[in-house]
Amino acid sequence: MSSRRTHSKSRHGCSQCKSAHIKCDLAQPTCGKCMRTGKSCQFPNLVNGRLPNIPPTLSRNGSQGSSSLLSTVPPPNETAIAPSVLYPSEVGIVAWDDLELLHHYLTVTSTTLASRNDLRQTWQIQIPKMALKQKLLMHSLLGVTAFHIASSRPESQSSYIERAIRHHNIALREYSCQLHSMTRENSASLFVCATLIVIFALNLAISRPHEEPMGPIDEILGVFTLLRGVPFVLGETWSWIQQSEVEPMFRGREVDDTIILADDIADSVALLEERNQLSSNECSEADTYARAIQELKVYFKLLSSKDMDRDHGMVLSWPISVGREYIALLGSRQQMALVILAHYAVILHEIRDTWWAIGWGRKLIQEVCQVVDIEWKSLIEWPMAKIIIRR
């Protein structure tokens, strides 16, 4: 008589494995069997319920929609999270993997978000304290941290990206709800959350685990729109935010006007100014481009500063300072706008050691080189040399 293979039984398996009379590996929130078969995985002893009605998230232009970087994102290899599943973090239960992310944020990720001591303390001490009171901020921190881990662990990258997207989606639902009821108490958390959404978007645009990637120019336009929307959406509470626990984030933004740009930078920027004066068809366009070029000088000076504690995050202010008219011209692929963007790619490339900026300068200059007309290519020779040739 053949012997029957023995195995240990568990009364805590998911409902799907119990129905199929197979052993469940008890992995949560989705067991291995359900992950392989694409079934929705439910652990009745953990939680039993359905997702509540979710308000629509914001689209890139601030309207309601679901097709932008501000929309909830499907996890890798899934079209959506099964509506009958609630992850522990969505119902106030602390999951073990969330504790791992929180520990990594406190000990590693928070130290990468700023180099200046007061700013680093803000990210490492004050913001986690705020996150203990604001669910949206905690999920934003965990989402960005999961992306940070994914960037350094290629062998488990997909699982961390999935966790990043899960926390991002939860944060966005809370964010879109609280935008309608901003107060002095939640304004700073909303501002930090918006900042983290931009960092998340930069990383998502590079990895794009769930769909064919957009071109880098389209991706950066989406990020620019997010950045420009932050002061607009939070405008009425801006003074509250600047007086809150995150006040150090608004310090040290003065530019040293005594800094003289290196000859290669000054020469390339001068070529931009000369071409703008000769080629712009309308005065308004010339003024728009002149403003964008002037702001390039400001950020090149910031990067030329000998201050080792400079805030790399300041380079993300350039899309806000250039004006929406330039963003619109870039969106319509105007040649002058593209060659200016090529110079901004150099700025992003200069902070390539910052994990959330890795790859951006190179990807942008490569696409600009492909789409710019031949008579404009002389204006991107210097950016190409800085990024592609010299690296």
C-alpha positions in Angstrom: 0.0 0.0 0.0 1.4 3.4 -1.0 2.2 5.7 1.8 0.5 9.1 1.8 2.8 12.1 1.9 2.3 13.9 5.2 2.2 17.6 5.7 1.4 20.0 8.4 -2.1 21.5 8.4 -2.9 25.1 9.0 -6.2 26.6 9.9 -5.1 30.1 8.9 -4.8 29.7 5.1 -6.5 31.9 2.7 -10.1 31.2 1.6 -9.0 30.4 -2.0 -6.5 27.6 -0.9 -9.1 26.2 1.5 -11.7 25.9 -1.2 -9.2 24.2 -3.5 -8.1 21.9 -0.6 -4.4 22.8 -1.1 -1.9 23.9 1.4 -1.5 27.7 1.7 2.0 29.2 2.3 0.3 31.9 4.5 2.2 34.7 2.7 0.4 38.0 3.2 -1.2 40.0 1.8 -1.2 37.6 -1.2 -0.1 33.9 -0.8 2.2 32.3 -3.4 -0.6 30.2 -5.0 -2.9 33.1 -5.5 0.0 35.3 -6.8 0.8 32.7 -9.5 -2.9 32.1 -10.5 -3.9 35.8 -10.4 -6.7 35.1 -7.9 -7.8 37.6 -5.2 -6.4 36.4 -1.9 -8.4 36.7 1.3 -7.4 35.8 4.8 -10.7 35.7 6.8 -8.8 35.8 10.1 -7.1 39.0 9.1 -9.8 41.1 7.6 -13.1 40.6 5.8 -14.5 43.4 3.8 -14.4 45.4 0.6 -12.8 48.6 -0.3 -14.9 51.7 0.5 -15.9 54.0 -2.3 -12.8 55.9 -3.4 -12.9 59.5 -4.5 -11.4 60.2 -7.9 -7.8 61.3 -7.8 -6.4 64.4 -9.4 -5.1 64.5 -13.0 -2.0 66.4 -14.1 -4.0 69.6 -14.7 -5.7 69.4 -11.3 -9.0 68.1 -12.6 -10.5 64.8 -11.7 -9.2 61.9 -13.7 -7.2 58.7 -13.7 -4.6 58.9 -16.5 -1.8 60.8 -14.9 1.1 60.5 -12.5 -1.4 61.7 -9.8 -3.6 58.8 -10.5 -3.6 55.5 -8.7 -1.1 53.1 -10.5 -1.8 49.4 -11.2 0.8 47.2 -9.5 3.3 45.2 -11.7 1.7 42.3 -13.5 -1.8 43.2 -12.3 -4.4 45.4 -13.8 -5.6 46.5 -10.4 -5.7 45.4 -6.8 -8.6 43.1 -6.3 -11.5 45.1 -4.9 -12.3 42.4 -2.3 -8.9 42.6 -0.7 -7.9 45.0 2.0 -4.2 45.1 2.8 -3.3 45.4 6.5 -2.0 48.9 6.1 -5.3 50.0 4.6 -7.3 49.1 7.8 -4.8 50.3 10.4 -3.0 47.0 10.9 0.8 47.4 10.9 2.3 44.8 8.6 5.8 43.4 9.1 6.9 44.6 5.7 5.7 48.1 6.6 8.0 48.1 9.7 10.9 47.1 7.4 10.1 50.1 5.2 9.8 52.5 8.2 13.1 51.3 9.7 14.8 51.8 6.3 13.3 55.3 6.0 14.5 56.4 9.4 18.0 55.0 9.1 18.7 55.4 5.3 16.2 57.1 3.0 15.7 60.1 5.2 19.4 60.9 5.1 19.4 60.9 1.3 16.6 63.5 1.0 18.9 66.4 2.2 22.5 67.1 2.8 22.1 70.2 5.0 22.0 69.2 8.7 18.8 71.1 9.6 17.0 69.8 6.6 18.2 66.2 7.3 16.8 66.5 10.8 13.5 67.7 9.4 13.2 64.6 7.2 14.5 62.2 9.8 12.8 63.5 13.0 10.0 66.0 12.4 8.4 64.5 9.3 8.1 61.0 10.8 6.4 62.6 13.8 4.0 64.3 11.5 3.4 61.0 9.7 2.3 59.3 12.9 -0.7 61.7 12.9 -1.3 61.8 9.2 -2.0 58.6 7.4 -1.4 60.0 3.9 2.1 61.2 4.9 3.1 57.8 6.4 2.0 56.0 3.2 3.9 58.6 1.1 7.1 58.0 3.2 6.7 54.2 2.9 6.1 54.4 -0.9 9.2 56.5 -1.6 11.2 54.3 0.7 10.1 51.1 -1.2 11.3 52.8 -4.4 14.6 53.7 -2.7 15.2 50.1 -1.7 14.1 48.9 -5.2 16.8 51.1 -6.7 19.6 49.2 -4.8 18.2 45.7 -4.8 17.7 44.5 -8.4 17.1 40.9 -7.3 13.9 41.9 -5.5 13.1 45.1 -7.4 9.7 44.1 -8.7 8.3 43.3 -5.2 9.5 46.6 -3.7 8.1 48.5 -6.7 4.7 46.8 -6.1 4.8 47.8 -2.4 5.8 51.4 -3.4 2.8 51.6 -5.8 0.4 50.1 -3.2 1.4 52.8 -0.6 1.4 55.5 -3.2 -2.2 54.7 -4.2 -3.4 54.7 -0.6 -1.6 58.1 0.0 -3.2 59.6 -3.1 -6.7 58.7 -2.0 -6.1 60.4 1.3 -4.4 63.3 -0.4 -7.2 64.0 -2.8 -9.7 63.9 0.1 -7.8 66.3 2.4 -7.2 68.8 -0.3 -10.8 69.8 0.0 -10.4 70.5 3.7 -7.0 72.1 4.2 -6.3 73.4 7.7 -3.3 74.8 9.6 -3.0 71.3 11.1 -2.7 69.3 7.9 -1.2 71.9 5.5 2.4 70.9 6.2 1.7 67.2 5.8 0.0 67.9 2.5 3.0 69.9 1.3 5.5 67.2 2.3 3.2 64.6 0.7 3.1 66.6 -2.6 6.9 66.8 -2.5 7.1 63.0 -2.1 4.6 62.5 -4.9 7.1 64.3 -7.2 10.0 62.1 -6.1 7.7 59.0 -6.6 6.8 60.2 -10.1 10.4 60.7 -11.0 11.2 57.1 -10.0 8.0 55.7 -11.6 8.8 57.4 -14.8 12.2 55.7 -15.0 11.0 52.2 -14.0 7.4 52.1 -15.4 6.8 48.5 -14.3 3.2 48.2 -15.6 3.2 49.6 -19.1 5.3 50.6 -22.0 7.3 53.7 -21.0 6.5 57.2 -22.3 9.3 59.3 -23.8 11.4 61.1 -21.2 10.2 64.5 -22.5 6.6 63.5 -21.9 7.5 62.1 -18.5 9.3 65.2 -17.4 6.4 67.4 -18.5 4.2 65.4 -16.2 6.6 65.9 -13.4 6.9 69.7 -14.2 3.1 69.9 -14.1 3.1 68.2 -10.6 5.7 70.6 -9.4 3.9 73.7 -10.6 0.7 72.5 -9.1 2.1 72.3 -5.5 2.1 76.1 -4.7 -1.1 76.5 -6.7 -3.1 73.9 -4.8 -1.6 74.8 -1.4 -1.5 78.5 -2.2 -4.0 79.6 0.5 -2.1 77.8 3.2 1.4 78.7 2.0 2.1 81.0 5.0 1.0 78.3 7.4 3.4 75.8 5.8 6.4 78.2 6.0 5.8 78.7 9.7 5.3 75.0 10.4 7.6 72.1 11.4 9.0 72.0 7.9 10.1 75.6 7.9 13.8 74.6 7.2 12.7 73.4 3.8 12.3 77.1 2.8 15.7 78.3 4.2 18.9 78.7 2.3 17.5 79.3 -1.1 19.4 82.5 -1.7 21.8 82.6 -4.7 25.3 84.0 -4.3 25.4 86.6 -7.1 29.2 86.8 -6.8 29.6 83.4 -8.3 30.9 83.6 -11.9 29.9 80.7 -14.1 32.6 78.6 -15.7 33.5 79.6 -19.3 31.9 76.5 -20.9 28.5 77.1 -19.1 28.6 80.9 -19.8 29.4 80.3 -23.5 26.6 77.8 -24.0 24.0 80.0 -22.2 25.1 83.0 -24.3 24.4 81.0 -27.5 20.9 80.3 -26.2 20.3 84.0 -25.5 21.7 85.0 -28.9 19.5 82.5 -30.8 16.4 83.5 -28.8 16.9 87.2 -29.9 17.2 86.1 -33.5 14.6 83.4 -33.9 11.6 84.1 -31.6 8.6 85.1 -33.8 6.7 86.9 -31.0 7.9 89.2 -28.2 5.9 87.1 -25.6 7.8 83.9 -26.7 11.1 85.7 -26.5 10.3 87.0 -23.0 9.3 83.5 -21.9 12.5 81.9 -23.2 14.6 84.7 -21.7 13.1 84.1 -18.3 13.8 80.3 -18.6 17.4 81.0 -19.6 17.9 83.4 -16.8 16.6 80.8 -14.4 19.1 78.3 -15.9 21.8 80.7 -14.9 20.5 80.8 -11.3 20.5 77.0 -11.0 23.9 76.6 -12.6 25.2 79.1 -10.0 23.6 77.0 -7.2 25.4 73.9 -8.5 28.7 76.0 -8.8 28.5 76.9 -5.1 31.2 75.6 -2.9 28.7 75.0 -0.2 28.8 71.2 0.4 25.5 71.3 2.2 23.5 72.6 -0.8 20.1 71.2 -1.2 19.9 69.2 -4.4 16.1 69.3 -4.2 16.3 73.0 -5.1 16.9 72.0 -8.8 13.2 70.9 -8.8 12.2 74.5 -8.4 13.3 75.4 -11.9 10.1 74.2 -13.6 8.1 76.4 -11.1 10.2 79.5 -11.7 10.2 79.3 -15.6 6.5 80.0 -15.9 3.6 78.0 -17.4 4.1 79.6 -20.8 7.5 77.8 -21.2 5.9 74.5 -20.1 3.3 75.0 -22.8 5.9 75.7 -25.5 7.8 72.6 -24.4 4.7 70.6 -24.6 4.2 71.6 -28.2 7.9 70.7 -28.9 9.1 74.2 -29.9 12.7 74.0 -30.8 13.9 76.7 -28.5 12.1 75.1 -25.6 13.8 71.8 -26.4 17.3 73.2 -26.4 16.7 75.0 -23.1 15.5 71.6 -21.7 18.7 70.1 -22.9 20.6 72.5 -20.6 18.3 71.7 -17.7 19.3 68.0 -18.4 22.8 69.0 -17.5 21.6 70.3 -14.1 19.8 67.0 -13.4 22.9 65.1 -14.5 25.1 67.1 -12.1 23.1 65.6 -9.2 23.1 62.1 -10.6 24.5 60.7 -7.4 21.1 61.5 -5.8 19.2 58.2 -6.2 15.9 59.9 -7.3 17.7 61.7 -10.1 19.7 58.8 -11.5 19.4 58.5 -15.3 17.2 61.6 -15.9 19.8 63.9 -17.5 21.0 61.2 -19.8 17.5 60.1 -20.9 16.4 63.7 -21.6 19.4 64.7 -23.7 19.2 61.5 -25.7 15.6 62.2 -26.7 16.2 65.9 -27.3 19.0 65.0 -29.6 16.6 62.7 -31.6 13.8 65.3 -32.0 15.6 68.6 -32.4 16.0 69.9 -35.9 19.4 69.8 -37.5 19.8 73.6 -37.6 19.4 73.6 -33.8 21.8 70.9 -33.0 24.7 73.2 -32.5 22.9 74.6 -29.4 23.0 71.2 -27.7 26.6 70.3 -28.4 27.7 71.4 -24.9 24.9 69.5 -23.1 25.7 66.4 -25.1 29.4 66.7 -24.3 28.7 67.2 -20.6 26.4 64.2 -20.3 27.1 61.7 -23.0 30.8 62.2 -23.8 32.4 63.3 -20.6 29.9 61.7 -18.2 
